[in-house]
């Protein structure tokens, strides 16, 4: 049985994931070594060593997730415990959360700091995929089949917006919307759900304004105005975007050379996290950027293809949700780096520095491999029966 499982794994997905994560580790070292010394006053390989530790742990998590049958996560008790734990972690942020960059997104347990919202991304994908796969017989019953899981989704997004972390909330909501769309409900229910969603957003913004907690804060307005005309605010709000443009424009086809970036010398803030793609463009040029886009595009398309190929509703929705998450997060990060959308502080999947994000996304790859393995085995069994 183990031999059959090993043969059925999609090793192309694993190879691309490993190559991209190792590339990300190299770029984290290159982008962070000056920052480590100048700003954090630690050794130059501080962030590299931490990312390497998280990467090794992530590989283990990926393998475990790939080996375990994904259908075990459909268990009702597991789903209830998982959702309760995520809810407790988000509530815990308001009690003992750590504030970084004006957002209370971090929590420390037994000396280990992490972002609960990253785990919420994965938890909600599993939850929505499991629930909607069970509701297939009555998926077009709006009150019974559609609404209940969406209420849970909106509740979690609301708690994350309050941190405030609008970027992560947007990623989670959009990923949930993809799963809802792929669940197979009719267009009438989809339009009805969209209308209710717009109405609730309007109510939320209005209530926040009436209670003196305006959703449109000075910080958010600054991000929007600097995105519209970064050179007008190049000494303050537009600093990151202007220096991102300089880095991207300096790279050309092959870049200035690995480790030779000028912008990482204190000019571009968050060079090893949100804006690591700008450093890749500067040091490795179009070729480096192309490699990252190819790898991420391969993973996303592979996941969507798997979602269409898998005959099991839970596995299919799981694949669609994971691919949607990686694709949306990539778009939001690169959109901010290129000035296409306002900067949100979202990291680039598998490449940016960040242990929590790397571990969660690695588990996602493991789940995709688990779904792929099951789908391949079922296909081979069907071929045997047909022959």
C-alpha positions as CSV (number, residue, x, y, z in Angstrom):
1,X,0.0,0.0,0.0
2,X,2.8,2.4,0.9
3,X,4.6,1.5,-2.3
4,X,1.4,2.3,-4.3
5,X,1.0,5.6,-2.5
6,X,4.6,6.6,-3.2
7,X,4.2,5.9,-6.9
8,X,1.0,7.9,-7.1
9,X,2.4,11.1,-5.7
10,X,2.8,14.1,-8.1
11,X,6.5,14.6,-7.8
12,X,6.5,17.5,-10.3
13,X,4.6,19.6,-7.7
14,X,7.0,18.6,-5.0
15,X,10.1,19.4,-7.1
16,X,8.8,22.9,-8.0
17,X,7.8,23.6,-4.4
18,X,11.3,22.6,-3.1
19,X,13.1,24.6,-5.8
20,X,11.0,27.7,-5.1
21,X,11.4,27.5,-1.3
22,X,15.2,27.0,-1.6
23,X,15.4,29.9,-4.0
24,X,13.4,32.0,-1.5
25,X,15.8,31.0,1.3
26,X,18.7,32.3,-0.8
27,X,17.0,35.5,-1.6
28,X,16.0,36.0,2.1
29,X,19.7,35.9,3.0
30,X,20.6,38.3,0.2
31,X,17.9,40.8,1.0
32,X,18.2,40.7,4.8
33,X,21.9,40.6,5.6
34,X,22.4,44.4,5.6
35,X,19.1,45.0,7.4
36,X,20.1,42.5,10.1
37,X,23.2,44.5,10.9
38,X,22.0,48.1,10.4
39,X,18.5,47.9,11.8
40,X,18.3,44.9,14.1
41,X,21.9,44.9,15.1
42,X,22.3,41.1,14.8
43,X,24.6,38.9,12.7
44,X,24.1,39.1,9.0
45,X,22.7,35.6,8.7
46,X,20.1,36.0,11.5
47,X,17.0,35.9,9.2
48,X,18.6,33.2,7.0
49,X,19.1,30.8,9.9
50,X,15.6,31.4,11.2
51,X,14.1,30.9,7.7
52,X,16.2,27.7,7.3
53,X,14.9,26.3,10.6
54,X,11.3,27.0,9.5
55,X,12.0,25.6,6.0
56,X,13.2,22.3,7.5
57,X,10.1,22.1,9.7
58,X,7.9,23.0,6.8
59,X,9.3,20.1,4.7
60,X,8.4,17.7,7.5
61,X,4.9,19.2,7.7
62,X,4.5,18.9,3.9
63,X,5.5,15.2,3.9
64,X,3.1,14.4,6.8
65,X,0.2,16.2,5.1
66,X,1.0,14.4,1.9
67,X,1.1,10.9,3.5
68,X,-2.1,11.3,5.7
69,X,-5.3,10.7,3.7
70,X,-6.9,14.1,3.3
71,X,-10.4,12.6,3.9
72,X,-9.6,12.3,7.6
73,X,-10.0,16.1,7.8
74,X,-13.7,15.8,6.9
75,X,-14.5,14.4,10.4
76,X,-17.1,16.6,12.1
77,X,-15.3,16.6,15.5
78,X,-12.0,17.6,13.9
79,X,-13.7,20.5,12.0
80,X,-15.4,21.7,15.2
81,X,-12.2,21.6,17.3
82,X,-10.2,23.3,14.5
83,X,-12.7,26.2,14.1
84,X,-13.0,26.7,17.8
85,X,-9.2,26.8,18.2
86,X,-8.9,29.4,15.4
87,X,-11.6,31.5,17.0
88,X,-9.9,31.3,20.3
89,X,-6.5,32.4,18.8
90,X,-8.1,35.4,17.1
91,X,-9.8,36.4,20.3
92,X,-6.5,35.9,22.2
93,X,-5.0,38.6,20.0
94,X,-7.2,41.2,21.6
95,X,-6.1,40.0,25.1
96,X,-2.4,39.4,24.7
97,X,-1.5,40.1,21.1
98,X,1.7,41.8,19.9
99,X,1.4,45.0,17.8
100,X,3.8,45.1,14.7
101,X,3.4,47.9,12.1
102,X,0.2,49.2,13.6
103,X,-1.5,45.8,13.5
104,X,-2.1,43.4,16.4
105,X,-1.5,40.3,14.3
106,X,1.0,38.3,16.4
107,X,0.6,36.2,19.5
108,X,3.2,34.5,21.6
109,X,2.7,31.1,23.3
110,X,5.5,29.5,25.3
111,X,8.0,32.0,23.8
112,X,7.0,31.2,20.2
113,X,5.5,34.1,18.2
114,X,3.2,33.4,15.2
115,X,0.3,34.9,13.2
116,X,-3.0,33.1,13.9
117,X,-4.5,34.6,10.7
118,X,-2.1,32.4,8.6
119,X,-3.5,29.3,10.2
120,X,-7.0,30.6,9.8
121,X,-6.4,30.7,6.0
122,X,-5.8,26.9,5.9
123,X,-8.5,26.1,8.5
124,X,-11.2,27.9,6.6
125,X,-10.2,26.2,3.3
126,X,-10.5,22.8,5.0
127,X,-13.8,23.8,6.8
128,X,-15.5,25.2,3.7
129,X,-14.4,22.4,1.4
130,X,-15.6,19.8,3.9
131,X,-18.9,21.4,4.7
132,X,-19.9,22.2,1.1
133,X,-18.9,18.7,0.0
134,X,-21.3,17.4,2.6
135,X,-24.0,19.8,1.4
136,X,-23.9,18.7,-2.2
137,X,-27.4,17.0,-2.1
138,X,-29.0,20.3,-1.1
139,X,-26.4,22.9,-2.3
140,X,-29.1,25.1,-3.9
141,X,-31.1,25.4,-0.7
142,X,-30.0,28.9,0.2
143,X,-30.8,28.9,3.9
144,X,-29.6,25.4,4.7
145,X,-27.0,24.7,2.1
146,X,-25.3,28.1,1.4
147,X,-25.6,30.6,4.3
148,X,-24.2,28.8,7.4
149,X,-20.6,28.3,6.3
150,X,-20.5,31.9,4.9
151,X,-21.5,33.2,8.3
152,X,-18.4,31.5,9.8
153,X,-16.3,32.9,7.0
154,X,-17.5,36.5,7.5
155,X,-17.1,36.2,11.3
156,X,-13.4,35.3,10.9
157,X,-12.8,38.0,8.3
158,X,-14.4,40.5,10.6
159,X,-12.1,39.6,13.5
160,X,-9.0,39.9,11.2
161,X,-10.1,43.3,9.9
162,X,-10.3,44.5,13.5
163,X,-6.6,43.7,14.1
164,X,-6.5,45.6,11.6
165,X,-5.2,43.4,8.8
166,X,-7.4,44.2,5.7
167,X,-5.0,42.5,3.3
168,X,-5.2,39.0,5.0
169,X,-8.9,39.4,5.5
170,X,-9.3,40.1,1.8
171,X,-7.3,37.0,0.8
172,X,-9.3,34.8,3.1
173,X,-12.6,36.2,1.9
174,X,-11.6,35.9,-1.8
175,X,-10.4,32.3,-1.2
176,X,-13.7,31.5,0.5
177,X,-15.6,33.0,-2.4
178,X,-13.7,30.7,-4.8
179,X,-14.7,27.6,-2.8
180,X,-18.3,28.8,-2.7
181,X,-18.3,29.4,-6.4
182,X,-16.8,26.0,-7.1
183,X,-19.2,24.2,-4.8
184,X,-21.8,24.1,-7.6
185,X,-24.6,26.3,-6.4
186,X,-26.8,28.0,-9.0
187,X,-26.3,31.6,-10.2
188,X,-29.4,32.8,-8.4
189,X,-28.0,31.9,-5.0
190,X,-24.6,33.3,-6.0
191,X,-26.1,36.7,-6.9
192,X,-28.2,36.7,-3.7
193,X,-25.1,36.0,-1.7
194,X,-23.2,38.8,-3.4
195,X,-26.0,41.2,-2.7
196,X,-26.1,40.3,1.0
197,X,-22.3,40.6,1.2
198,X,-22.3,44.1,-0.3
199,X,-25.0,45.2,2.1
200,X,-23.2,43.8,5.2
201,X,-20.0,45.6,4.2
202,X,-21.9,48.8,3.9
203,X,-23.4,48.2,7.4
204,X,-20.0,47.4,8.8
205,X,-18.4,50.5,7.5
206,X,-21.3,52.7,8.6
207,X,-21.3,51.2,12.2
208,X,-17.5,51.7,12.4
209,X,-17.9,55.4,11.4
210,X,-20.8,56.1,13.8
211,X,-18.8,54.6,16.7
212,X,-15.8,56.8,16.0
213,X,-13.7,53.9,14.6
214,X,-13.6,55.0,10.9
215,X,-12.7,52.3,8.5
216,X,-10.9,54.8,6.4
217,X,-8.0,55.7,8.7
218,X,-5.1,58.1,7.9
219,X,-2.8,55.1,7.4
220,X,-5.1,53.5,4.9
221,X,-5.7,56.8,3.1
222,X,-1.9,57.4,3.0
223,X,-1.4,54.0,1.4
224,X,-4.1,54.8,-1.2
225,X,-2.8,58.2,-2.1
226,X,0.8,57.0,-2.3
227,X,-0.3,54.2,-4.6
228,X,-2.0,56.7,-6.9
229,X,1.0,59.1,-7.1
230,X,4.0,57.6,-5.2
231,X,6.6,60.2,-6.4
232,X,4.5,63.0,-4.8
233,X,5.0,61.3,-1.4
234,X,8.5,59.8,-2.1
235,X,9.9,60.9,1.2
236,X,7.2,59.3,3.4
237,X,4.2,57.2,2.3
238,X,5.5,56.6,-1.2
239,X,9.0,55.7,-0.1
240,X,8.6,51.9,-0.5
241,X,6.9,52.0,-3.9
242,X,9.4,54.5,-5.4
243,X,12.4,52.5,-4.3
244,X,10.6,49.3,-5.5
245,X,10.4,51.0,-8.9
246,X,14.1,51.9,-8.8
247,X,15.0,48.3,-7.9
248,X,12.9,46.8,-10.6
249,X,14.1,49.3,-13.2
250,X,17.8,48.6,-12.3
251,X,17.6,44.9,-13.0
252,X,17.2,44.6,-16.7
253,X,17.3,41.1,-18.2
254,X,19.9,39.4,-16.0
255,X,20.1,41.8,-13.0
256,X,23.1,43.4,-11.3
257,X,24.2,40.1,-9.7
258,X,23.2,38.1,-6.7
259,X,23.9,39.9,-3.5
260,X,24.7,43.2,-5.3
261,X,21.4,45.1,-4.7
262,X,21.7,48.8,-3.9
263,X,18.1,49.2,-2.7
264,X,18.5,46.7,0.2
265,X,21.2,49.0,1.7
266,X,18.6,50.8,3.8
267,X,16.6,52.4,0.9
268,X,13.8,49.8,0.6
269,X,12.1,48.9,3.8
270,X,10.9,45.3,4.3
271,X,13.2,44.1,1.5
272,X,13.2,40.5,2.8
273,X,9.4,40.3,3.4
274,X,6.8,42.2,1.4
275,X,9.2,43.6,-1.2
276,X,11.5,40.7,-1.8
277,X,10.4,40.5,-5.5
278,X,11.8,44.0,-6.0
279,X,15.2,42.7,-4.8
280,X,14.9,39.6,-7.0
281,X,14.2,41.9,-10.0
282,X,17.2,44.1,-9.2
283,X,19.7,41.3,-8.5
284,X,18.5,38.6,-11.0
285,X,16.5,40.7,-13.5
286,X,13.7,39.4,-15.7
287,X,15.1,35.8,-15.5
288,X,14.8,35.7,-11.7
289,X,11.3,37.2,-11.8
290,X,10.4,34.8,-14.5
291,X,11.6,31.8,-12.5
292,X,9.4,32.8,-9.5
293,X,6.4,33.5,-11.7
294,X,6.8,30.1,-13.5
295,X,7.0,28.2,-10.2
296,X,4.0,29.9,-8.6
297,X,2.0,29.7,-11.8
298,X,2.8,26.0,-12.1
299,X,1.6,25.3,-8.6
300,X,-1.6,27.3,-9.0
301,X,-2.5,25.8,-12.4
302,X,-1.6,22.3,-11.2
303,X,-3.9,22.8,-8.2
304,X,-6.8,24.0,-10.4
305,X,-6.3,21.1,-12.8
306,X,-6.3,18.7,-9.9
307,X,-9.6,20.3,-8.7
308,X,-11.2,19.6,-12.0
309,X,-9.7,16.1,-12.3
310,X,-10.6,14.9,-8.7
311,X,-14.0,13.1,-8.5
312,X,-14.3,13.5,-4.8
313,X,-16.1,16.8,-3.9
314,X,-14.0,17.4,-0.8
315,X,-10.7,16.8,-2.6
316,X,-11.8,19.0,-5.5
317,X,-12.9,21.9,-3.3
318,X,-9.7,21.6,-1.2
319,X,-7.6,21.8,-4.4
320,X,-9.5,24.8,-5.7
321,X,-9.3,26.6,-2.3
322,X,-5.5,26.0,-1.9
323,X,-4.8,27.1,-5.5
324,X,-7.0,30.1,-5.1
325,X,-5.2,31.1,-1.9
326,X,-1.7,30.9,-3.4
327,X,-2.8,32.7,-6.6
328,X,-4.6,35.5,-4.8
329,X,-1.8,36.1,-2.3
330,X,0.7,36.2,-5.1
331,X,-1.4,38.7,-7.0
332,X,-1.8,41.0,-4.0
333,X,1.9,40.9,-3.2
334,X,3.1,41.5,-6.7
335,X,0.4,44.1,-7.3
336,X,1.7,46.1,-4.3
337,X,5.3,45.7,-5.4
338,X,4.5,46.9,-9.0
339,X,2.2,49.7,-7.9
340,X,-0.9,48.1,-9.4
341,X,-2.8,48.0,-6.1
342,X,-2.2,49.7,-2.7
343,X,0.4,48.1,-0.5
344,X,-1.1,45.6,2.0
345,X,1.9,44.0,3.7
346,X,1.1,40.6,2.2
347,X,4.1,38.3,1.7
348,X,5.1,36.5,-1.5
349,X,4.2,32.7,-1.1
350,X,7.3,30.4,-0.4
351,X,9.7,33.3,-1.1
352,X,9.3,36.0,1.5
353,X,10.7,35.7,5.0
354,X,8.1,34.4,7.5
355,X,7.9,31.1,9.3
356,X,4.2,30.9,9.9
357,X,3.3,31.6,6.3
358,X,5.9,29.1,5.0
359,X,4.7,26.3,7.3
360,X,1.0,26.9,6.4
361,X,1.7,27.0,2.6
362,X,3.9,23.9,2.9
363,X,1.0,22.0,4.5
364,X,-1.1,23.2,1.6
365,X,1.3,21.6,-0.9
366,X,1.2,18.4,1.2
367,X,-2.6,18.4,1.0
368,X,-2.5,18.9,-2.8
369,X,-0.2,16.0,-3.1
370,X,-2.5,13.9,-0.9
371,X,-5.5,14.8,-3.1
372,X,-3.4,14.1,-6.2
373,X,-2.3,10.7,-4.9
374,X,-5.9,9.7,-4.1
375,X,-7.1,10.9,-7.5
376,X,-4.3,9.0,-9.4
377,X,-5.0,5.8,-7.4
378,X,-8.8,6.0,-8.2
379,X,-8.0,6.6,-11.9
380,X,-5.7,3.5,-12.0
381,X,-8.3,1.4,-10.3
382,X,-11.0,2.5,-12.8
383,X,-8.7,1.7,-15.7
384,X,-8.2,-1.8,-14.3
385,X,-11.9,-2.3,-14.0
386,X,-12.6,-1.0,-17.5
387,X,-10.0,-3.3,-18.9
